[in-house]
Amino acid sequence: MLNRFGGVDLIERHSPILSFDMDGQLIPRVEFLLELSGGDDDATGTVMRKLPAILKYLVEHLESHVEFLRSFAGLIEKCIGSFWTSCGNIQKVIELFLSYGFSCEDVLLMSKKHPHILQYNPDSLEEKVECIVGKMGSDLDELLDFPAFLGYKLDSRIMHRNEVKKKIIGEGMSLNNLLSVSYERFAKEKLEELAHNA
């Protein structure tokens, strides 16, 4: 089955393929990708070689990604197969958000508010998401309201302002209020708050 798609290369890149049930898992997933590509063996093989982990997902999960791409970008199935081959970063970003419990609808909402999030480095995004939950003690749902948070520099803007905010007022400021004001306004408000607390 996998020979026509570069089977040995696929197994070398993603050895868990060997543990998949052939009839219940592997064949339906490959057939779904093949159908998505319009029956193009080369395109299907390219997708599986570039993103071998795609084979670990249930067909229903893949269908939800296709629905997302269809509704977000207006892509038809054949284009989505090509999209996956050339946009591995977007796929990683979407997978990251899904791994944190966001739905495809949530990702769509955030990307409509701040389209750049789909182009950001997934490692940097993960660091910022972890920062929201861990160091800042905020709720991830705030990203639905203010996805632009993910575009700010972690150390020089996010953490710096968060530390200043904690010293002055403690907890309770939204990510939007914390980050979207200019440096000058933030500094002025910081000085006013310090004078008021003195």
ZAVEX-41344 format. One record per residue (C-alpha): z, x, y; residue in one letter. Coordinates in steps of 0.5 Angstrom, whole numbers, padded with zeros to 4 digits, always signed. Layout:
<sites>
ZXYA;...
</sites>
This chain:
<sites>
+0000+0000+0000M;+0002+0005+0005L;-0003+0010+0003N;-0009+0007+0008R;-0004+0008+0014F;-0002+0015+0012G;+0004+0014+0007G;+0006+0021+0006V;+0007+0022+0014D;+0010+0016+0015L;+0016+0017+0009I;+0017+0024+0012E;+0018+0021+0019R;+0022+0016+0017H;+0025+0017+0010S;+0029+0010+0009P;+0022+0007+0008I;+0023+0009+0001L;+0029+0004+0000S;+0026-0002+0003F;+0024-0007-0002D;+0016-0007-0003M;+0015-0015-0004D;+0021-0017+0001G;+0021-0012+0006Q;+0015-0007+0007L;+0009-0011+0005I;+0011-0017+0010P;+0012-0012+0016R;+0006-0008+0015V;+0002-0015+0014E;+0005-0017+0020F;+0003-0011+0024L;-0004-0011+0021L;-0005-0018+0023E;-0002-0017+0030L;-0008-0011+0031S;-0013-0016+0029G;-0014-0013+0022G;-0015-0006+0025D;-0012-0001+0020D;-0013+0005+0024D;-0009+0002+0030A;-0003-0001+0025T;-0003+0006+0022G;-0002+0009+0029T;+0004+0004+0031V;+0007+0006+0024M;+0007+0013+0025R;+0009+0013+0033K;+0014+0008+0031L;+0016+0009+0024P;+0023+0005+0025A;+0019-0001+0027I;+0019-0002+0019L;+0026-0003+0019K;+0026-0010+0023Y;+0025-0017+0020L;+0019-0020+0021V;+0023-0025+0025E;+0025-0020+0030H;+0018-0017+0031L;+0016-0024+0033E;+0021-0024+0038S;+0018-0018+0041H;+0011-0021+0041V;+0014-0027+0044E;+0017-0023+0050F;+0011-0019+0051L;+0007-0025+0051R;+0011-0028+0056S;+0012-0022+0060F;+0006-0019+0061A;+0001-0025+0058G;-0001-0020+0053L;-0005-0023+0047I;-0003-0021+0040E;-0009-0016+0039K;-0007-0012+0046C;+0000-0012+0044I;-0001-0008+0038G;-0005-0003+0043S;+0001-0004+0048F;+0006-0001+0042W;+0002+0005+0041T;+0002+0007+0048S;+0008+0005+0050C;+0014+0007+0046G;+0019+0008+0052N;+0018+0001+0053I;+0020-0001+0046Q;+0026+0004+0046K;+0028+0001+0053V;+0028-0006+0050I;+0031-0004+0043E;+0037-0001+0047L;+0038-0007+0051F;+0038-0011+0045L;+0043-0007+0041S;+0048-0008+0047Y;+0047-0016+0045G;+0042-0018+0051F;+0037-0023+0048S;+0029-0022+0050C;+0030-0027+0055E;+0035-0023+0058D;+0031-0017+0058V;+0025-0021+0061L;+0030-0024+0067L;+0032-0017+0069M;+0025-0014+0068S;+0023-0020+0073K;+0028-0018+0078K;+0027-0010+0077H;+0021-0009+0074P;+0022-0001+0074H;+0028-0002+0068I;+0022-0002+0063L;+0020+0005+0065Q;+0027+0008+0066Y;+0029+0014+0061N;+0033+0010+0055P;+0038+0016+0054D;+0040+0015+0062S;+0040+0008+0061L;+0045+0008+0055E;+0049+0013+0059E;+0049+0008+0065K;+0051+0002+0061V;+0056+0006+0057E;+0059+0007+0064C;+0059+0000+0066I;+0063-0002+0060V;+0068+0004+0059G;+0069+0008+0066K;+0068+0002+0071M;+0071-0003+0066G;+0065-0008+0068S;+0062-0014+0064D;+0055-0012+0062L;+0053-0019+0065D;+0053-0016+0072E;+0046-0013+0070L;+0043-0020+0069L;+0045-0021+0077D;+0044-0014+0079F;+0039-0010+0074P;+0037-0005+0080A;+0044-0002+0078F;+0040+0002+0073L;+0036+0006+0078G;+0042+0009+0082Y;+0044+0016+0080K;+0050+0016+0076L;+0054+0022+0079D;+0052+0022+0086S;+0052+0015+0087R;+0055+0010+0082I;+0061+0014+0080M;+0062+0017+0087H;+0063+0010+0090R;+0067+0007+0084N;+0072+0013+0085E;+0072+0011+0092V;+0073+0004+0091K;+0078+0005+0086K;+0082+0009+0091K;+0082+0004+0097I;+0082-0003+0094I;+0082-0002+0086G;+0078-0007+0082E;+0074-0013+0083G;+0068-0011+0087M;+0061-0013+0084S;+0056-0008+0082L;+0051-0010+0087N;+0057-0010+0093N;+0059-0003+0091L;+0052+0000+0091L;+0047-0004+0095S;+0049-0002+0102V;+0047+0004+0105S;+0051+0011+0105Y;+0053+0010+0113E;+0055+0003+0112R;+0059+0005+0105F;+0062+0011+0109A;+0064+0006+0115K;+0067+0001+0111E;+0071+0006+0107K;+0074+0009+0113L;+0076+0002+0116E;+0079+0001+0109E;+0083+0007+0109L;+0085+0006+0117A;+0087-0001+0115H;+0091+0001+0109N;+0095+0007+0113A;
</sites>
